[in-house]
Amino acid sequence: MVTKAVPKGDAVKRMGDIASKIYHDLASSEIPTLSLPARTKSNIEFNEMYRVWKYGNATTTRSAKSLDGAYMLLRTMHMADFIKSMIDQKKSSTLREMYYISEGWGLAKFGAQQESDSLAEDLEIMTLCMREEFKLRPEEDGARVIGNLTLEERTRKGDIMKIHCQEDVGDAGYSIPYNVEPEKLKIKSVDADFILAIETGGMFDRLAENGFDESHRSVLVHLKGQPARSTRRFIKRLNEESGLPVVVFTDGDPWSFRIFASVAYGAIKTAHISEYLATPAAQFLGITPSDIVNYDLPTDKLTDQDTRALQAELTDPRFADEFWRGEIELQLKMKKKSEQQALAKYGLDYVTDHYLPEKLAEMGVI
C-alpha cells in the first residue's frame, strides 16, 4: 500500500488550532494544556493497517501549571509562529538555525538544540504534518544511491533535471536530497531486481567499485549509519513504487540492528510518522551473530554498553520475533561483535562474489 502525504496547506491551519486551544484555555480562565502521545518504548504498538510500529494510547500533558510546562508552551507558540512565517515567506530553515533563532525569544529560548529538535517532533505529532511541511530541514541531506534507475529532481530554479544513477553520477553516486516527496523528486524508471541498503560508506564504495549494482541488478543505497529521514523515505518510495524487495546489510552489533529496525519498523522517536518512513517489507541480511560463527569472522568483544543494548532489545517489541530473539541471545552468549569489513579477511572480492550471493540466495531474493 502506498502511503499518502498530508494535504499541503494543513500545517498552518493545524498550528492555528493549537494556538486557538491555548487561547481558549486562557479566555476560560483555565490552565493552558496540550496533550500528545507518550514518546516511550512502552507506548509503541504494531499498527496492522500500515504494518509498522506507532505510538499507542498513552498520553503526556504539557501544562502551564508548572514553570517548566509554561516555558514549553511559550516555546511551542514561538515555534509555531516562526514556522508560519517561513511558510508565508517561502523560506526554509535548518534545525540548527531554528535553535539559534530562539535566542531572540527571550524567556522562551532553548537551552540546547536537542530541546528544539524534540519540540519540532512534538509539533509533527500534534498537527499530523511532517517536518518538511514546516520548511524545517536537517543539517545534512540523505545518503548516496547507485543503480539502474532514473530520477527527475526539481532544481532550485524550478527546472526539471533527469538523472540516471549509473550513467550520470561519479563514484560517489547520486546524493539523496532532504526533501524526497513527489513534487520535488520523481522516480521515473527502475530496472533492477532488489534494493540493497548498506550501513557503512566503506562497504558501499566496495560494492560500487566491484560493480555489484550491475552484476547483480541491484540498487545500492548507502544508509550513512543511522539513516536520515530522507533516506528512509526514499527507500520506502522506491520499494512501494517499483515493487522491489529491500534488503538491509549492516555491521553485526546492537546499534546496527537498530539501524535495520528504523528502516523496517520505524524509529521510536519518529513513531508518529512510521507509515511515511518505514518499509515493513525490508529484510535483514547481516552481519548476523550466526554469520560470525558460520563465516568465522574476525570479532571484537562486546562492551558493557553493547550488552545493555542487546538486553534492552530483548524487551523491544520490534525485536520480538523468533529470528531476532535467537540472534540476540546467541550474541549475548558469544560476547562478540563484528563489522561488515571483517569479510575482507577472505579478500576484497569475497563480499560480492561469495557472501552476498549466498545470503541473497538463501533469502530467495536472487
Residue frames relative to the residue before (quaternion, step in Angstrom):
aa qw qx qy qz dx dy dz
M 1.0000 0.0000 0.0000 0.0000 0.00 0.00 0.00
V 0.3194 -0.7426 0.5580 0.1873 3.60 -0.86 1.00
T 0.3707 -0.7419 0.5143 0.2183 3.56 -0.76 1.03
K 0.3483 -0.7326 0.5505 0.1973 3.56 -1.16 0.59
A 0.4399 -0.6771 0.5214 0.2759 3.56 -0.98 0.84
V 0.5728 -0.5619 0.4593 0.3811 3.56 -1.21 0.50
P 0.5531 -0.6313 0.4145 0.3518 3.65 -0.85 0.87
K 0.5030 -0.6625 0.4637 0.3050 3.56 -0.93 0.91
G 0.7105 0.4239 -0.3303 0.4543 3.55 -1.11 0.71
D 0.5793 0.6054 -0.3760 0.3956 3.59 1.19 -0.38
A 0.5517 0.6480 -0.4042 0.3352 3.60 1.06 -0.64
V 0.6936 0.4644 -0.2843 0.4717 3.59 0.79 -1.00
K 0.6562 0.5194 -0.3166 0.4464 3.58 0.90 -0.91
R 0.7110 0.4657 -0.2768 0.4482 3.57 0.84 -0.94
M 0.6190 0.4947 -0.3557 0.4956 3.59 1.11 -0.51
G 0.5916 0.5526 -0.3573 0.4659 3.56 1.16 -0.58
D 0.6160 0.5445 -0.3382 0.4579 3.57 1.09 -0.70
I 0.6295 0.5237 -0.3318 0.4683 3.59 1.06 -0.77
A 0.6591 0.5002 -0.3073 0.4700 3.58 0.93 -0.91
S 0.6380 0.5326 -0.3248 0.4514 3.57 1.03 -0.80
K 0.6175 0.5417 -0.3400 0.4579 3.59 1.08 -0.76
I 0.6636 0.4883 -0.3068 0.4765 3.59 0.89 -0.89
Y 0.6507 0.5163 -0.3167 0.4580 3.59 0.94 -0.89
H 0.6526 0.5171 -0.3200 0.4519 3.58 0.92 -0.89
D 0.6311 0.5298 -0.3369 0.4556 3.59 0.97 -0.83
L 0.6809 0.4845 -0.2931 0.4645 3.60 0.89 -0.95
A 0.6676 0.5082 -0.3038 0.4514 3.57 0.95 -0.90
S 0.7029 0.4369 -0.2492 0.5030 3.57 1.20 -0.58
S 0.4500 -0.7093 0.4230 0.3398 3.56 1.35 0.21
E 0.4631 0.6404 -0.4653 0.3986 3.55 1.08 0.82
I 0.5502 -0.5892 0.4657 0.3651 3.56 -1.20 0.50
P 0.4377 -0.7155 0.4706 0.2739 3.64 -0.63 1.05
T 0.0328 0.7907 -0.6093 0.0488 3.56 -0.99 0.89
L 0.0854 -0.7418 0.6596 0.0861 3.52 -1.33 0.43
S 0.1746 -0.7862 0.5855 0.0925 3.59 -0.96 0.84
L 0.0639 0.7731 -0.6293 0.0463 3.54 -1.19 0.67
P 0.6591 -0.5165 0.3528 0.4175 3.60 -1.17 0.39
A 0.5035 -0.6232 0.5048 0.3213 3.57 -1.12 0.70
R 0.2616 -0.7928 0.5362 0.1243 3.55 -0.67 1.14
T 0.3819 0.7103 -0.4850 0.3382 3.56 0.52 1.25
K 0.6480 -0.5264 0.3880 0.3904 3.55 -1.26 0.45
S 0.6637 0.5193 -0.3076 0.4417 3.57 1.04 -0.74
N 0.7223 0.4094 -0.2398 0.5031 3.59 1.25 -0.30
I 0.5252 0.5627 -0.4811 0.4196 3.59 0.94 0.79
E 0.0866 -0.7939 0.6017 -0.0105 3.53 -0.97 0.97
F 0.5166 -0.6328 0.4740 0.3287 3.56 -1.16 0.59
N 0.2350 -0.7735 0.5775 0.1139 3.55 -0.75 1.10
E 0.3714 -0.7705 0.4771 0.2022 3.58 -0.42 1.24
M 0.6261 0.5619 -0.3502 0.4118 3.59 1.00 -0.72
Y 0.7972 0.2867 -0.1302 0.5151 3.57 0.84 -1.04
R 0.3271 -0.7723 0.4766 0.2633 3.58 1.32 -0.26
V 0.5817 0.5124 -0.4016 0.4876 3.56 0.97 0.93
W 0.5232 -0.6132 0.4855 0.3384 3.54 -1.32 0.20
K 0.0025 0.7984 -0.5996 0.0547 3.55 -0.81 1.08
Y 0.6501 -0.5071 0.3831 0.4164 3.56 -1.28 0.23
G 0.4038 -0.7185 0.5222 0.2189 3.53 -1.13 0.79
N 0.7754 -0.3927 0.2701 0.4141 3.55 -1.23 -0.54
A 0.5067 0.6410 -0.4414 0.3708 3.62 1.19 -0.23
T 0.1175 -0.8100 0.5737 0.0313 3.56 -0.93 0.90
T 0.2072 -0.7233 0.6375 0.1656 3.50 -1.37 0.28
T 0.2682 -0.7845 0.5453 0.1238 3.57 -1.06 0.72
R 0.2264 -0.7257 0.6355 0.1352 3.54 -1.00 0.92
S 0.0290 0.8286 -0.5529 0.0827 3.57 -0.53 1.16
A 0.4612 -0.6768 0.5087 0.2657 3.53 -1.12 0.75
K 0.3903 0.7296 -0.4736 0.3017 3.57 1.28 0.16
S 0.7407 0.2803 -0.1847 0.5819 3.57 1.16 -0.63
L 0.6320 -0.5446 0.3880 0.3917 3.57 -1.21 0.48
D 0.6533 0.5089 -0.3185 0.4613 3.58 0.92 -0.88
G 0.6525 0.5163 -0.3096 0.4602 3.56 0.99 -0.84
A 0.6403 0.5230 -0.3223 0.4611 3.57 1.01 -0.80
Y 0.6337 0.5198 -0.3249 0.4719 3.57 1.02 -0.82
M 0.6577 0.5194 -0.3182 0.4431 3.58 0.95 -0.87
L 0.6548 0.4943 -0.3170 0.4759 3.59 0.97 -0.79
L 0.6223 0.5315 -0.3369 0.4656 3.58 1.05 -0.74
R 0.6544 0.4970 -0.3092 0.4788 3.60 0.96 -0.85
T 0.6143 0.5570 -0.3448 0.4399 3.57 1.04 -0.79
M 0.6723 0.4882 -0.2990 0.4693 3.59 0.92 -0.87
H 0.6406 0.5150 -0.3246 0.4680 3.58 0.98 -0.81
M 0.6764 0.4902 -0.3058 0.4568 3.59 0.88 -0.90
A 0.6356 0.5251 -0.3333 0.4574 3.58 0.94 -0.82
D 0.6558 0.5036 -0.3065 0.4715 3.58 0.98 -0.83
F 0.6402 0.5239 -0.3174 0.4637 3.59 1.01 -0.82
I 0.6565 0.5021 -0.3091 0.4705 3.58 0.95 -0.89
K 0.6380 0.5262 -0.3288 0.4560 3.59 0.95 -0.85
S 0.6636 0.5041 -0.3141 0.4548 3.59 0.92 -0.85
M 0.6327 0.5184 -0.3402 0.4639 3.61 1.02 -0.71
I 0.6536 0.5077 -0.3149 0.4646 3.58 0.93 -0.89
D 0.6597 0.5114 -0.3079 0.4566 3.59 0.95 -0.89
Q 0.7485 0.4001 -0.2076 0.4864 3.59 1.00 -0.85
K 0.3821 -0.7438 0.4608 0.2973 3.59 1.35 0.00
K 0.4538 0.6362 -0.4738 0.4059 3.54 0.95 1.00
S 0.2120 -0.7524 0.6027 0.1605 3.55 -1.32 0.13
S 0.1868 -0.7714 0.6007 0.0958 3.53 -1.30 0.32
T 0.4273 -0.6393 0.5549 0.3176 3.53 -1.17 0.51
L 0.6342 -0.5146 0.4030 0.4130 3.55 -1.24 0.34
R 0.6253 0.5423 -0.3327 0.4520 3.57 1.07 -0.73
E 0.6487 0.5121 -0.3193 0.4636 3.58 0.97 -0.86
M 0.6415 0.5270 -0.3387 0.4427 3.57 0.95 -0.80
Y 0.6085 0.5524 -0.3492 0.4502 3.56 1.04 -0.76
Y 0.7077 0.4433 -0.2675 0.4806 3.60 0.90 -0.90
I 0.5488 0.5962 -0.3913 0.4362 3.60 1.16 -0.55
S 0.6433 0.5567 -0.3255 0.4127 3.58 1.02 -0.82
E 0.4852 0.6545 -0.4441 0.3728 3.61 1.22 -0.21
G 0.6969 0.4507 -0.2716 0.4873 3.57 1.20 -0.48
W 0.5624 0.6271 -0.3724 0.3895 3.58 1.27 0.14
G 0.4967 -0.6816 0.4240 0.3301 3.60 1.19 0.31
L 0.8485 -0.0481 0.0634 0.5232 3.58 -0.80 -1.03
A 0.6539 0.5404 -0.3115 0.4282 3.61 1.20 -0.44
K 0.4456 0.7064 -0.4709 0.2841 3.62 1.17 -0.08
F 0.4867 -0.6737 0.4837 0.2744 3.55 -1.17 0.68
G 0.4542 -0.6843 0.5035 0.2681 3.53 -1.19 0.60
A 0.7877 0.0203 0.0114 0.6156 3.59 1.21 -0.53
Q 0.6123 -0.5793 0.3841 0.3768 3.58 -1.15 0.58
Q 0.5588 0.6043 -0.3962 0.4069 3.59 1.08 -0.58
E 0.6317 0.5365 -0.3292 0.4525 3.59 1.06 -0.73
S 0.6951 0.4577 -0.2863 0.4748 3.60 0.88 -0.89
D 0.6147 0.5348 -0.3486 0.4633 3.61 1.03 -0.72
S 0.6654 0.5126 -0.2970 0.4542 3.56 0.94 -0.92
L 0.6575 0.5020 -0.3149 0.4652 3.58 0.98 -0.80
A 0.6032 0.5405 -0.3587 0.4640 3.60 1.06 -0.66
E 0.6460 0.4980 -0.3137 0.4861 3.59 1.04 -0.76
D 0.6103 0.5437 -0.3489 0.4584 3.60 1.05 -0.73
L 0.6566 0.5058 -0.3126 0.4640 3.58 0.98 -0.82
E 0.5865 0.5479 -0.3669 0.4704 3.58 1.11 -0.61
I 0.6698 0.5078 -0.2951 0.4544 3.55 0.91 -0.97
M 0.7159 0.4685 -0.2648 0.4449 3.58 0.85 -0.97
T 0.7463 0.3928 -0.2222 0.4892 3.60 1.05 -0.70
L 0.3186 -0.7500 0.5009 0.2918 3.60 1.26 -0.44
C 0.5213 0.5833 -0.4317 0.4490 3.56 1.14 0.71
M 0.4527 -0.6781 0.5046 0.2841 3.56 -1.26 0.33
R 0.6796 -0.5212 0.3461 0.3830 3.54 -1.22 0.61
E 0.6101 0.5736 -0.3497 0.4202 3.58 1.04 -0.76
E 0.6424 0.5125 -0.3204 0.4713 3.59 1.13 -0.64
F 0.6316 0.5122 -0.3254 0.4826 3.57 1.25 -0.36
K 0.4043 -0.7128 0.4561 0.3469 3.58 1.35 -0.20
L 0.4640 0.6348 -0.4665 0.4050 3.56 1.14 0.72
R 0.0323 -0.8111 0.5838 -0.0146 3.57 -0.86 0.91
P 0.5309 -0.6233 0.4609 0.3424 3.59 -1.15 0.51
E 0.6532 -0.4962 0.3810 0.4266 3.57 -1.27 0.11
E 0.7878 0.2562 -0.1201 0.5470 3.56 1.05 -0.78
D 0.4715 -0.6342 0.5280 0.3108 3.54 -1.24 0.52
G 0.6861 -0.4423 0.3566 0.4544 3.55 -1.29 -0.19
A 0.6798 -0.5117 0.3579 0.3847 3.53 -1.29 -0.16
R 0.6663 -0.5309 0.3812 0.3589 3.60 -1.20 -0.54
V 0.1655 -0.7791 0.6015 0.0621 3.54 -1.24 0.62
I 0.0356 0.7523 -0.6578 0.0085 3.55 -1.12 0.78
G 0.4266 0.6850 -0.5113 0.2955 3.57 -0.85 0.94
N 0.6059 -0.5684 0.4194 0.3659 3.53 -1.30 0.20
L 0.4404 0.6450 -0.5137 0.3550 3.53 0.30 1.30
T 0.2667 -0.7552 0.5825 0.1383 3.54 -1.18 0.65
L 0.1200 -0.7946 0.5950 0.0154 3.53 -0.87 1.08
E 0.1859 -0.7300 0.6376 0.1614 3.53 -1.30 0.38
E 0.0613 -0.8123 0.5799 -0.0126 3.55 -0.58 1.18
R 0.3732 -0.7071 0.5542 0.2312 3.56 -0.99 0.87
T 0.3599 -0.7590 0.5059 0.1959 3.58 -0.68 1.11
R 0.7060 -0.4563 0.3318 0.4280 3.56 -1.30 0.13
K 0.6882 0.4497 -0.2748 0.4986 3.61 1.21 -0.48
G 0.6008 -0.6022 0.3456 0.3963 3.56 1.30 0.08
D 0.5068 0.6390 -0.4274 0.3901 3.58 1.27 0.05
I 0.4147 -0.6860 0.5382 0.2604 3.57 -1.26 0.42
M 0.1037 -0.7939 0.5990 0.0154 3.57 -0.76 1.10
K 0.2350 -0.7732 0.5771 0.1175 3.58 -0.75 1.09
I 0.0471 -0.8084 0.5856 -0.0363 3.58 -0.84 1.05
H 0.1694 -0.7392 0.6425 0.1102 3.55 -0.93 0.97
C 0.3769 -0.8011 0.4302 0.1766 3.56 -0.55 1.20
Q 0.6354 0.4001 -0.3802 0.5401 3.55 1.19 0.67
E 0.7710 0.4025 -0.1925 0.4545 3.55 0.77 -1.08
D 0.7714 0.3704 -0.1813 0.4846 3.60 1.06 -0.70
V 0.6607 0.4737 -0.3083 0.4940 3.59 1.22 0.32
G 0.4761 -0.6454 0.5122 0.3071 3.53 -1.30 0.32
D 0.7947 -0.2951 0.2155 0.4847 3.55 -1.25 -0.36
A 0.6636 0.5259 -0.3078 0.4339 3.59 1.09 -0.66
G 0.4560 -0.6946 0.4475 0.3308 3.61 1.19 -0.38
Y 0.6620 -0.4759 0.3978 0.4208 3.55 -1.35 -0.23
S 0.3174 -0.7562 0.5441 0.1769 3.57 -0.89 0.95
I 0.3843 -0.7365 0.5133 0.2154 3.58 -0.66 1.14
P 0.3603 -0.7403 0.5171 0.2339 3.65 -0.72 0.96
Y 0.6404 -0.5444 0.3630 0.4023 3.59 -1.22 0.24
N 0.7371 0.2987 -0.1962 0.5735 3.59 1.18 -0.52
V 0.0054 0.8246 -0.5635 0.0499 3.58 -0.46 1.21
E 0.3182 0.7428 -0.5237 0.2697 3.57 1.14 0.59
P 0.6910 -0.5390 0.2900 0.3845 3.61 -1.12 0.66
E 0.6377 0.5307 -0.3520 0.4333 3.61 1.02 -0.61
K 0.7044 0.4166 -0.2435 0.5206 3.59 1.27 -0.41
L 0.8142 0.0742 0.0165 0.5755 3.58 0.95 -0.89
K 0.0904 -0.7946 0.5999 0.0229 3.57 -0.76 1.08
I 0.3034 -0.7105 0.6059 0.1898 3.55 -1.09 0.82
K 0.2010 -0.8421 0.4938 0.0818 3.57 -0.18 1.31
S 0.7977 -0.1298 0.1056 0.5794 3.61 0.91 -0.83
V 0.0783 -0.7708 0.6315 0.0295 3.55 -1.20 0.66
D 0.0109 -0.7768 0.6296 -0.0065 3.57 -0.86 0.97
A 0.4326 0.6546 -0.4829 0.3889 3.55 0.24 1.33
D 0.4726 -0.6898 0.4814 0.2627 3.54 -1.31 0.27
F 0.8043 -0.0444 0.0380 0.5913 3.61 1.15 -0.48
I 0.3920 -0.6773 0.5748 0.2393 3.52 -1.38 0.31
L 0.1120 -0.7880 0.6038 0.0438 3.58 -0.81 1.01
A 0.1402 -0.7937 0.5906 0.0391 3.57 -0.47 1.26
I 0.1282 -0.8351 0.5346 -0.0203 3.56 -0.58 1.24
E 0.4743 -0.7166 0.4336 0.2710 3.57 -0.74 1.04
T 0.8335 0.2779 -0.1162 0.4633 3.60 0.54 -1.14
G 0.5667 -0.6091 0.4466 0.3292 3.53 -1.18 0.65
G 0.6223 0.5571 -0.3418 0.4308 3.56 1.03 -0.75
M 0.6921 0.4545 -0.2840 0.4835 3.58 0.94 -0.86
F 0.5911 0.5502 -0.3651 0.4632 3.60 1.06 -0.67
D 0.6764 0.4869 -0.2904 0.4702 3.59 0.89 -0.93
R 0.6216 0.5408 -0.3429 0.4512 3.61 1.03 -0.75
L 0.6878 0.4729 -0.2889 0.4688 3.59 0.85 -0.93
A 0.6443 0.5109 -0.3248 0.4673 3.58 1.02 -0.78
E 0.6604 0.5091 -0.3061 0.4592 3.59 0.92 -0.89
N 0.7030 0.4454 -0.2586 0.4904 3.57 1.05 -0.76
G 0.4616 -0.7196 0.4208 0.3031 3.59 1.30 0.03
F 0.2209 0.8154 -0.5126 0.1536 3.58 1.12 0.62
D 0.6013 0.5701 -0.3627 0.4264 3.60 1.07 -0.65
E 0.7044 0.4356 -0.2602 0.4963 3.60 1.10 -0.70
S 0.7035 0.4804 -0.2841 0.4399 3.59 0.81 -0.97
H 0.7950 0.2321 -0.1247 0.5464 3.59 1.09 -0.63
R 0.4598 -0.7373 0.4250 0.2538 3.58 1.16 0.67
S 0.4198 0.7080 -0.4515 0.3444 3.54 0.77 1.09
V 0.3290 -0.6667 0.6215 0.2469 3.52 -1.36 0.35
L 0.2014 -0.7920 0.5696 0.0877 3.56 -0.61 1.16
V 0.0366 -0.7889 0.6133 -0.0098 3.57 -0.84 1.03
H 0.2832 -0.7539 0.5709 0.1595 3.56 -0.72 1.08
L 0.3324 -0.7701 0.5133 0.1817 3.60 -0.66 1.09
K 0.2668 -0.7964 0.5063 0.1957 3.58 1.19 -0.47
G 0.6999 -0.3915 0.2446 0.5451 3.55 0.96 0.92
Q 0.7804 -0.1528 0.1658 0.5833 3.58 -0.91 -0.91
P 0.3671 -0.7996 0.4197 0.2232 3.59 -0.27 1.21
A 0.5271 -0.6134 0.4965 0.3154 3.51 -1.17 0.74
R 0.6490 -0.5199 0.3769 0.4079 3.56 -1.20 0.43
S 0.6501 0.5227 -0.3307 0.4413 3.59 0.96 -0.81
T 0.6246 0.5281 -0.3417 0.4629 3.59 1.07 -0.67
R 0.6695 0.4885 -0.2992 0.4729 3.59 0.91 -0.90
R 0.6472 0.5090 -0.3170 0.4707 3.58 1.01 -0.79
F 0.6374 0.5260 -0.3261 0.4590 3.60 1.00 -0.81
I 0.6483 0.5069 -0.3204 0.4692 3.59 0.92 -0.88
K 0.6509 0.5172 -0.3221 0.4529 3.58 0.93 -0.86
R 0.6656 0.4949 -0.3098 0.4648 3.57 0.88 -0.91
L 0.6576 0.5154 -0.3134 0.4513 3.57 0.92 -0.91
N 0.6461 0.5144 -0.3083 0.4721 3.58 1.02 -0.80
E 0.7200 0.4548 -0.2575 0.4565 3.58 0.80 -0.99
E 0.7410 0.4394 -0.2378 0.4487 3.57 0.88 -0.91
S 0.7446 0.3616 -0.2175 0.5171 3.60 1.17 -0.50
G 0.3843 -0.7380 0.4690 0.2961 3.57 1.22 -0.49
L 0.4521 0.7012 -0.4451 0.3254 3.59 1.25 0.22
P 0.4822 -0.6454 0.4992 0.3189 3.60 -1.05 0.71
V 0.2737 -0.7446 0.5903 0.1488 3.56 -1.21 0.64
V 0.0568 -0.7813 0.6215 -0.0057 3.55 -0.86 1.04
V 0.2112 -0.7996 0.5560 0.0830 3.59 -0.84 1.01
F 0.1109 -0.7994 0.5903 -0.0152 3.55 -0.78 1.16
T 0.0902 0.8182 -0.5533 0.1272 3.58 -0.37 1.27
D 0.6503 -0.4217 0.4256 0.4671 3.52 -1.36 -0.23
G 0.4634 -0.6850 0.4922 0.2715 3.55 -1.28 0.27
D 0.4901 0.6159 -0.4745 0.3942 3.57 0.43 1.24
P 0.6901 -0.5136 0.2975 0.4142 3.63 -1.16 0.41
W 0.6347 0.5349 -0.3388 0.4429 3.59 1.04 -0.68
S 0.6482 0.5002 -0.3088 0.4840 3.58 1.09 -0.69
F 0.5875 0.5497 -0.3716 0.4632 3.59 1.09 -0.61
R 0.6578 0.5041 -0.3074 0.4676 3.59 1.05 -0.74
I 0.5647 0.5617 -0.3811 0.4694 3.57 1.19 -0.50
F 0.6468 0.4953 -0.3174 0.4853 3.58 0.94 -0.87
A 0.6513 0.5336 -0.3251 0.4307 3.59 0.88 -0.91
S 0.6541 0.5110 -0.3269 0.4518 3.59 0.98 -0.77
V 0.6452 0.5034 -0.3187 0.4782 3.60 1.11 -0.66
A 0.7780 0.3908 -0.1883 0.4544 3.57 0.78 -1.05
Y 0.8234 0.2697 -0.0983 0.4895 3.57 0.81 -1.02
G 0.5235 -0.5924 0.4376 0.4284 3.56 1.16 -0.61
A 0.4221 -0.6933 0.5262 0.2534 3.56 -1.11 0.72
I 0.6085 -0.5847 0.3881 0.3703 3.57 -1.08 0.70
K 0.6955 0.4826 -0.2961 0.4424 3.62 0.88 -0.87
T 0.7559 0.2974 -0.2009 0.5476 3.62 1.19 -0.37
A 0.2313 0.8110 -0.5085 0.1740 3.59 1.14 0.60
H 0.5830 0.5967 -0.3723 0.4067 3.60 1.18 -0.43
I 0.7744 0.2475 -0.1600 0.5598 3.61 1.20 -0.38
S 0.1911 0.8186 -0.5201 0.1509 3.58 1.12 0.60
E 0.6466 0.5417 -0.3374 0.4179 3.60 0.98 -0.76
Y 0.6703 0.4686 -0.2958 0.4936 3.60 1.24 -0.36
L 0.7797 0.3826 -0.1665 0.4668 3.59 1.08 -0.68
A 0.7180 0.4700 -0.2624 0.4413 3.59 0.96 -0.80
T 0.2330 -0.7428 0.6154 0.1231 3.53 -1.24 0.66
P 0.2571 -0.8260 0.4785 0.1503 3.61 0.11 1.25
A 0.6476 0.5359 -0.3246 0.4337 3.60 1.13 -0.56
A 0.4684 0.6937 -0.4441 0.3194 3.63 1.22 -0.22
Q 0.1854 -0.7768 0.5961 0.0831 3.55 -1.09 0.83
F 0.3982 -0.7022 0.5365 0.2461 3.56 -1.12 0.69
L 0.2479 -0.7878 0.5507 0.1209 3.57 -0.74 1.08
G 0.6825 -0.3925 0.3248 0.5241 3.59 0.79 -0.96
I 0.5502 -0.0026 -0.7993 -0.2416 1.52 -2.49 -0.13
T 0.2100 -0.7699 0.5908 0.1186 3.59 -0.78 1.05
P 0.6282 -0.4972 0.4137 0.4324 3.58 -1.20 0.27
S 0.6147 0.5415 -0.3490 0.4552 3.60 1.08 -0.67
D 0.6106 0.5479 -0.3476 0.4541 3.60 1.09 -0.69
I 0.6014 0.5698 -0.3627 0.4267 3.56 1.01 -0.78
V 0.6855 0.4572 -0.2631 0.5019 3.56 1.05 -0.85
N 0.7299 0.4762 -0.2589 0.4164 3.57 0.68 -1.12
Y 0.7601 0.3288 -0.1822 0.5300 3.59 1.08 -0.70
D 0.3638 -0.7635 0.4676 0.2569 3.58 1.32 0.14
L 0.1643 0.8376 -0.5001 0.1458 3.55 0.81 1.05
P 0.5577 -0.5614 0.4824 0.3755 3.58 -1.20 0.50
T 0.1224 -0.8250 0.5514 0.0157 3.58 -0.97 0.83
D 0.2450 -0.6877 0.6484 0.2159 3.47 -1.46 0.10
K 0.5518 -0.6005 0.4525 0.3609 3.57 -1.19 0.45
L 0.5121 -0.6038 0.5099 0.3364 3.54 -1.16 0.61
T 0.3538 -0.6984 0.5743 0.2392 3.55 -1.04 0.77
D 0.6677 -0.4637 0.3706 0.4492 3.57 -1.25 0.17
Q 0.6363 0.5265 -0.3244 0.4611 3.58 1.05 -0.75
D 0.6140 0.5375 -0.3361 0.4703 3.59 1.07 -0.78
T 0.6689 0.5159 -0.2985 0.4442 3.55 0.88 -0.97
R 0.6560 0.4984 -0.3117 0.4735 3.57 0.95 -0.86
A 0.6388 0.5278 -0.3276 0.4539 3.58 1.02 -0.76
L 0.6497 0.5048 -0.3131 0.4745 3.59 0.97 -0.82
Q 0.6538 0.5075 -0.3160 0.4639 3.56 0.94 -0.84
A 0.6310 0.5192 -0.3279 0.4740 3.58 1.08 -0.72
E 0.6427 0.5335 -0.3239 0.4443 3.58 1.04 -0.73
L 0.5881 0.5687 -0.3718 0.4387 3.57 1.16 -0.47
T 0.7198 0.3766 -0.2437 0.5298 3.59 1.23 -0.37
D 0.5194 0.6230 -0.4074 0.4196 3.57 1.34 0.07
P 0.4401 -0.7311 0.4452 0.2714 3.63 -0.56 1.07
R 0.5894 0.5739 -0.3820 0.4211 3.62 1.15 -0.37
F 0.7354 0.3511 -0.2089 0.5407 3.60 1.25 -0.37
A 0.3653 0.7916 -0.4313 0.2323 3.57 1.18 0.50
D 0.5900 0.6055 -0.3945 0.3600 3.63 1.12 -0.33
E 0.7254 -0.4791 0.2939 0.3974 3.55 -1.30 0.37
F 0.6218 0.5521 -0.3468 0.4339 3.60 0.99 -0.81
W 0.7317 0.4376 -0.2602 0.4532 3.56 0.70 -1.07
R 0.6252 0.5273 -0.3564 0.4517 3.60 0.94 -0.72
G 0.6633 0.5137 -0.3076 0.4488 3.57 0.95 -0.87
E 0.6882 0.4809 -0.2867 0.4614 3.57 0.91 -0.91
I 0.6654 0.4968 -0.3133 0.4608 3.59 0.93 -0.84
E 0.6526 0.4986 -0.3165 0.4747 3.60 0.96 -0.80
L 0.6194 0.5292 -0.3416 0.4685 3.60 1.05 -0.70
Q 0.6764 0.4921 -0.3054 0.4551 3.58 0.90 -0.88
L 0.6302 0.5204 -0.3372 0.4673 3.57 1.02 -0.71
K 0.6485 0.5093 -0.3060 0.4759 3.55 1.09 -0.73
M 0.6868 0.4873 -0.2725 0.4654 3.59 0.97 -0.89
K 0.1596 -0.8085 0.5298 0.2004 3.53 1.11 -0.91
K 0.5804 0.5575 -0.3647 0.4683 3.55 1.15 0.76
K 0.0857 -0.7553 0.6458 0.0714 3.55 -1.31 0.48
S 0.1326 -0.7966 0.5867 0.0603 3.57 -1.22 0.39
E 0.3874 -0.7183 0.5362 0.2155 3.55 -1.28 0.45
Q 0.6627 -0.4824 0.3903 0.4193 3.56 -1.29 0.33
Q 0.6854 0.5146 -0.2873 0.4276 3.56 0.90 -0.95
A 0.4894 0.6616 -0.4363 0.3639 3.61 1.24 -0.19
L 0.5574 0.6107 -0.3839 0.4111 3.59 1.21 -0.42
A 0.5472 0.6229 -0.3898 0.4009 3.59 1.25 -0.38
K 0.4034 0.7038 -0.4681 0.3504 3.58 1.28 -0.08
Y 0.7573 0.3706 -0.1825 0.5059 3.57 1.07 -0.78
G 0.7146 -0.4092 0.2483 0.5102 3.60 1.27 0.20
L 0.6417 -0.5805 0.3567 0.3522 3.55 -1.21 0.59
D 0.7152 0.4447 -0.2557 0.4747 3.60 1.12 -0.54
Y 0.4433 0.7329 -0.4426 0.2655 3.58 1.24 -0.23
V 0.6578 0.5322 -0.3242 0.4230 3.59 0.92 -0.88
T 0.7392 0.4004 -0.2343 0.4882 3.61 0.97 -0.78
D 0.7174 0.4493 -0.2602 0.4645 3.60 1.08 -0.64
H 0.8114 0.2415 -0.1029 0.5221 3.58 1.08 -0.65
Y 0.7454 0.4468 -0.2735 0.4121 3.58 0.42 -1.22
L 0.7321 0.4314 -0.2630 0.4568 3.59 0.60 -1.08
P 0.6613 0.4877 -0.3416 0.4562 3.67 0.82 -0.78
E 0.6455 0.5183 -0.3267 0.4560 3.61 0.99 -0.78
K 0.6938 0.4735 -0.2835 0.4627 3.58 0.85 -0.97
L 0.6683 0.5037 -0.3036 0.4555 3.57 0.93 -0.89
A 0.6244 0.5209 -0.3331 0.4773 3.59 1.11 -0.67
E 0.6283 0.5388 -0.3292 0.4546 3.60 0.99 -0.82
M 0.7123 0.4557 -0.2386 0.4775 3.55 1.05 -0.86
G 0.4693 -0.6979 0.4237 0.3365 3.58 1.29 -0.18
V 0.4194 0.7147 -0.4615 0.3169 3.57 1.23 0.39
I 0.7753 0.1365 -0.0911 0.6099 3.57 1.11 -0.70
